[in-house]
Amino acid sequence: QVQLVQSGGGLVQTGGSLRLSCAASGNIFRANAMGWYRQAPGKQRELVATVTSGGSTNYADSVEGRFTISGDTAKNTVYLQMNSLIPEDTAVYYCNAKLRLSASTTVVYDYWGQGTQVTVSS
C-alpha cells in the first residue's frame, strides 16, 4: 500500500516563507515524477510545480521565481520552498506522485497526499 504524507504549511504574513514536504512510502519501484498542486476555495485544483526523476522542473507562471521544488528520488520525497508569499497563494496544497510500483511494468499510478492548508494574510 502506498501512502503520501505531507508536512509543513500554516499561516504566514505577506512576504513570508513556508516549506512543504511530502514523502511517499510503500511498495514503490520508482517515482517518475512528483509535484504540488493547490486548490483555493471555489476554484479548480491547479498545478504549482513538478519535478521529474531526471530533475526537470516545471512551474506555474504565478509562482515562477518565488517557489522552488526539489526532490530526493532515492527517498521518494519532494519539497516546495515558498518565498515571497502573497494572499493569492492561499489554498490547500496537495502532493502528487506518479509512481511505478514494479520493474516488470511501465504502468504509472497517480497518488495524492492528504492536503495541507497554506494561508497568507495581508
Backbone as CSV, one residue per row, in Angstrom:
resi,resn,N_x,N_y,N_z,CA_x,CA_y,CA_z,C_x,C_y,C_z
1,GLN,0.855,-1.196,0.000,0.000,0.000,0.000,0.885,1.238,0.000
2,VAL,0.565,2.178,-0.855,1.351,3.394,-0.991,0.680,4.528,-0.245
3,GLN,1.475,5.298,0.454,0.967,6.484,1.148,1.844,7.676,0.837
4,LEU,1.218,8.835,0.718,1.918,10.099,0.606,1.589,10.902,1.854
5,VAL,2.598,11.270,2.599,2.399,12.017,3.835,3.046,13.388,3.685
6,GLN,2.232,14.408,3.882,2.681,15.782,3.750,2.957,16.387,5.112
7,SER,3.823,17.381,5.132,4.051,18.170,6.342,4.399,19.588,5.916
8,GLY,4.280,20.491,6.871,4.539,21.894,6.588,3.236,22.648,6.420
9,GLY,3.346,23.843,5.912,2.176,24.672,5.740,1.891,25.496,6.978
10,GLY,0.761,26.203,6.948,0.375,27.019,8.085,0.003,28.423,7.671
11,LEU,0.114,29.330,8.640,-0.262,30.730,8.444,0.983,31.608,8.417
12,VAL,1.046,32.496,7.433,2.191,33.386,7.307,1.724,34.729,6.765
13,GLN,2.467,35.766,7.055,2.130,37.084,6.531,2.669,37.257,5.113
14,THR,2.108,38.200,4.405,2.579,38.523,3.060,4.083,38.794,3.082
15,GLY,4.772,38.169,2.127,6.220,38.308,2.059,6.973,37.226,2.803
16,GLY,6.270,36.421,3.552,6.912,35.367,4.331,7.203,34.131,3.519
17,SER,7.728,33.129,4.211,8.132,31.883,3.562,7.578,30.682,4.317
18,LEU,7.347,29.623,3.560,6.955,28.340,4.121,7.602,27.236,3.303
19,ARG,7.727,26.072,3.921,8.297,24.915,3.230,7.369,23.730,3.427
20,LEU,7.034,23.089,2.325,6.215,21.884,2.356,7.083,20.668,2.041
21,SER,6.760,19.572,2.684,7.458,18.316,2.428,6.440,17.221,2.154
22,CYS,6.859,16.249,1.374,5.988,15.120,1.063,6.852,13.885,0.884
23,ALA,6.477,12.812,1.549,7.220,11.562,1.441,6.292,10.445,1.021
24,ALA,6.693,9.712,0.007,5.923,8.559,-0.450,6.540,7.296,0.134
25,SER,5.697,6.437,0.657,6.185,5.196,1.245,5.329,4.034,0.793
26,GLY,5.887,2.836,0.905,5.177,1.644,0.483,5.982,0.887,-0.547
27,ASN,5.298,0.033,-1.261,5.953,-0.823,-2.243,6.109,-0.054,-3.561
28,ILE,7.162,0.747,-3.647,7.402,1.633,-4.790,8.668,1.205,-5.504
29,PHE,8.562,1.079,-6.829,9.765,0.801,-7.623,10.483,2.096,-7.952
30,ARG,9.714,3.075,-8.457,10.322,4.331,-8.858,9.272,5.431,-8.926
31,ALA,9.681,6.631,-8.528,8.841,7.809,-8.705,9.228,8.461,-10.021
32,ASN,8.342,8.409,-11.009,8.619,9.055,-12.291,8.607,10.569,-12.167
33,ALA,7.713,11.062,-11.360,7.607,12.499,-11.133,6.852,12.736,-9.834
34,MET,7.147,13.851,-9.209,6.400,14.274,-8.025,6.143,15.765,-8.156
35,GLY,5.114,16.229,-7.486,4.807,17.640,-7.627,3.802,18.125,-6.615
36,TRP,3.435,19.366,-6.798,2.498,20.047,-5.901,1.391,20.702,-6.720
37,TYR,0.199,20.570,-6.208,-0.978,21.221,-6.766,-1.643,21.971,-5.633
38,ARG,-2.521,22.910,-5.973,-3.244,23.633,-4.939,-4.669,23.912,-5.388
39,GLN,-5.523,24.077,-4.396,-6.922,24.365,-4.670,-7.399,25.419,-3.695
40,ALA,-7.760,26.560,-4.239,-8.316,27.639,-3.441,-9.832,27.485,-3.384
41,PRO,-10.484,28.067,-2.381,-11.945,27.946,-2.261,-12.648,28.420,-3.526
42,GLY,-13.543,27.594,-4.030,-14.313,27.955,-5.205,-13.574,27.845,-6.514
43,LYS,-12.364,27.335,-6.478,-11.570,27.221,-7.701,-11.167,25.766,-7.947
44,GLN,-10.770,25.494,-9.175,-10.302,24.157,-9.510,-8.875,23.953,-9.020
45,ARG,-8.534,22.687,-8.831,-7.162,22.361,-8.454,-6.239,22.713,-9.616
46,GLU,-5.108,23.329,-9.288,-4.173,23.755,-10.324,-2.757,23.310,-9.998
47,LEU,-1.983,23.118,-11.053,-0.591,22.735,-10.877,0.211,23.901,-10.308
48,VAL,1.089,23.570,-9.366,2.012,24.569,-8.815,3.412,24.329,-9.373
49,ALA,3.910,23.106,-9.172,5.258,22.780,-9.647,5.425,21.275,-9.678
50,THR,6.250,20.806,-10.604,6.560,19.385,-10.685,8.056,19.187,-10.901
51,VAL,8.522,18.015,-10.519,9.917,17.636,-10.763,9.924,16.177,-11.199
52,THR,10.707,15.885,-12.233,10.786,14.512,-12.722,11.963,13.789,-12.075
53,SER,12.007,12.488,-12.284,13.116,11.716,-11.735,14.445,12.140,-12.360
54,GLY,14.383,12.758,-13.538,15.589,13.251,-14.180,15.986,14.642,-13.726
55,GLY,15.154,15.232,-12.873,15.489,16.542,-12.325,14.875,17.724,-13.063
56,SER,14.095,17.468,-14.092,13.446,18.564,-14.804,12.307,19.124,-13.970
57,THR,12.208,20.438,-13.953,11.173,21.097,-13.163,10.250,21.910,-14.056
58,ASN,9.046,22.115,-13.551,8.041,22.900,-14.257,7.261,23.682,-13.219
59,TYR,7.020,24.958,-13.501,6.332,25.824,-12.547,5.152,26.518,-13.212
60,ALA,4.135,26.763,-12.421,3.068,27.645,-12.868,3.639,29.054,-12.984
61,ASP,3.126,29.817,-13.946,3.617,31.179,-14.139,3.466,32.009,-12.867
62,SER,2.407,31.752,-12.125,2.100,32.569,-10.952,3.098,32.386,-9.812
63,VAL,3.876,31.298,-9.833,4.821,31.046,-8.744,6.269,31.061,-9.210
64,GLU,6.480,31.156,-10.514,7.840,31.159,-11.070,8.669,32.259,-10.431
65,GLY,9.858,31.884,-9.961,10.739,32.855,-9.327,10.519,33.034,-7.841
66,ARG,9.405,32.527,-7.324,9.126,32.640,-5.883,9.172,31.282,-5.190
67,PHE,8.750,30.250,-5.891,8.710,28.896,-5.334,9.823,28.062,-5.964
68,THR,10.347,27.129,-5.172,11.350,26.205,-5.672,10.980,24.787,-5.267
69,ILE,10.908,23.898,-6.258,10.619,22.495,-5.987,11.923,21.712,-6.056
70,SER,12.051,20.760,-5.162,13.217,19.886,-5.182,12.782,18.496,-4.754
71,GLY,13.534,17.512,-5.193,13.169,16.142,-4.881,14.366,15.294,-4.536
72,ASP,14.108,14.280,-3.736,15.118,13.283,-3.412,14.556,11.954,-3.910
73,THR,14.940,11.572,-5.116,14.341,10.384,-5.722,14.677,9.124,-4.946
74,ALA,15.821,9.100,-4.285,16.194,7.908,-3.521,15.255,7.701,-2.341
75,LYS,14.739,8.784,-1.808,13.845,8.707,-0.660,12.395,8.925,-1.050
76,ASN,12.132,9.124,-2.343,10.757,9.384,-2.809,10.138,10.545,-2.047
77,THR,10.885,11.601,-1.919,10.383,12.780,-1.235,10.461,13.989,-2.165
78,VAL,9.611,14.956,-1.884,9.595,16.194,-2.651,9.341,17.349,-1.698
79,TYR,9.952,18.470,-2.005,9.839,19.663,-1.164,9.389,20.843,-2.018
80,LEU,8.718,21.773,-1.359,8.350,23.016,-2.027,8.711,24.167,-1.103
81,GLN,9.711,24.920,-1.500,10.090,26.124,-0.756,9.326,27.290,-1.357
82,MET,8.535,27.930,-0.521,7.687,29.025,-0.981,8.145,30.318,-0.344
83,ASN,8.622,31.239,-1.154,9.099,32.540,-0.684,8.219,33.643,-1.248
84,SER,8.332,34.812,-0.652,7.574,35.984,-1.125,6.100,35.646,-1.298
85,LEU,5.542,35.024,-0.297,4.147,34.591,-0.382,3.200,35.784,-0.409
86,ILE,2.124,35.624,-1.156,1.096,36.643,-1.299,-0.257,36.017,-0.978
87,PRO,-1.254,36.833,-0.654,-2.563,36.263,-0.304,-3.145,35.339,-1.377
88,GLU,-2.817,35.584,-2.620,-3.320,34.736,-3.707,-2.764,33.321,-3.663
89,ASP,-1.749,33.099,-2.853,-1.197,31.750,-2.686,-1.995,30.925,-1.672
90,THR,-2.928,31.555,-1.010,-3.742,30.851,-0.018,-4.540,29.737,-0.682
91,ALA,-4.375,28.523,-0.183,-5.034,27.355,-0.771,-4.681,26.113,0.043
92,VAL,-5.359,25.027,-0.275,-4.926,23.719,0.217,-3.946,23.163,-0.820
93,TYR,-2.796,22.785,-0.348,-1.739,22.280,-1.229,-1.694,20.750,-1.135
94,TYR,-1.652,20.123,-2.304,-1.644,18.660,-2.386,-0.374,18.178,-3.049
95,CYS,0.224,17.175,-2.453,1.361,16.497,-3.060,0.843,15.445,-4.041
96,ASN,1.526,15.300,-5.152,1.169,14.297,-6.156,2.411,13.497,-6.522
97,ALA,2.221,12.215,-6.707,3.334,11.367,-7.140,2.861,10.438,-8.243
98,LYS,3.650,10.324,-9.286,3.382,9.401,-10.389,4.385,8.257,-10.244
99,LEU,3.881,7.131,-9.801,4.732,6.051,-9.328,4.625,4.789,-10.175
100,ARG,5.776,4.184,-10.399,5.820,2.815,-10.905,5.976,1.907,-9.692
101,LEU,5.152,0.885,-9.642,5.161,0.023,-8.463,5.990,-1.239,-8.674
102,SER,6.387,-1.479,-9.924,7.125,-2.702,-10.215,8.045,-2.472,-11.406
103,ALA,9.169,-3.177,-11.415,10.079,-3.116,-12.553,9.534,-3.868,-13.757
104,SER,8.548,-4.702,-13.534,8.033,-5.546,-14.616,6.929,-4.887,-15.422
105,THR,6.560,-3.669,-15.066,5.529,-2.950,-15.808,5.897,-1.482,-15.907
106,THR,5.436,-0.857,-16.997,5.670,0.581,-17.155,4.440,1.396,-16.746
107,VAL,3.439,0.728,-16.200,2.238,1.432,-15.763,2.600,2.388,-14.639
108,VAL,2.077,3.602,-14.748,2.331,4.638,-13.745,1.017,4.980,-13.056
109,TYR,1.052,5.013,-11.748,-0.134,5.307,-10.966,-0.021,6.681,-10.312
110,ASP,-1.169,7.342,-10.195,-1.254,8.655,-9.558,-1.636,8.491,-8.087
111,TYR,-0.883,9.148,-7.217,-1.215,9.158,-5.798,-1.225,10.599,-5.302
112,TRP,-2.064,10.829,-4.279,-2.213,12.169,-3.727,-1.998,12.155,-2.227
113,GLY,-1.422,13.245,-1.735,-1.303,13.436,-0.304,-2.616,13.921,0.286
114,GLN,-2.604,14.094,1.597,-3.838,14.425,2.315,-4.199,15.900,2.208
115,GLY,-3.301,16.719,1.733,-3.573,18.147,1.643,-3.138,18.884,2.895
116,THR,-2.638,20.096,2.701,-2.250,20.920,3.839,-2.607,22.370,3.534
117,GLN,-3.119,23.051,4.526,-3.585,24.424,4.336,-2.414,25.390,4.404
118,VAL,-2.355,26.288,3.438,-1.426,27.416,3.448,-2.275,28.687,3.401
119,THR,-2.100,29.531,4.385,-2.852,30.780,4.456,-1.883,31.942,4.557
120,VAL,-2.037,32.895,3.643,-1.178,34.072,3.626,-2.046,35.283,3.948
121,SER,-1.728,35.947,5.030,-2.509,37.099,5.465,-1.908,38.382,4.899
122,SER,-2.792,39.326,4.621,-2.332,40.600,4.034,-1.975,41.596,5.123
